[in-house]
Amino acid sequence: PGARPKKSKQPPQINRWNILRGDKVVVVNGRHRGQSGIVQKVLRSTNRLIVEDVNVGDRMLYSKGDEDKVKTPTKAPRSIHYSNVNLVCPVTNLPTRVARRFLDDGTRVRVAV
């Protein structure tokens, strides 16, 4: 008998995402603690974010129009887990947690807690 295939372990899904693309966030845990940037992409399947100018690493890519097929190192953003960042409050400019509230006219807004 052949070897059994490994079961891929999926992370638990986050039901309510309080951080969306275009939000300003600051890293609160990990190697990049204290760095801030704007969310470029939200990877909901893996509970991760790609933040501008944070966790940038080298990636070997072919240069455009190169017939010799030589790979050169280029800077590429890497993802950060959702739990390691906090949203930045636009009023106080400090990292904050987020709650959802309803205004008098019924619109839902995110509010700093």
Secondary structure, 3 states (H helix, E strand, C coil): CCCCCCCCCCCCCCCCCCCCCCCEEEECCCCCCCCEEEEEEEECCCCEEEECCCCEEEEEEECCCCCCCCEEEEEEECEEEHHHEEEECCCCCCEECEEEEECCCCCEEEEEC
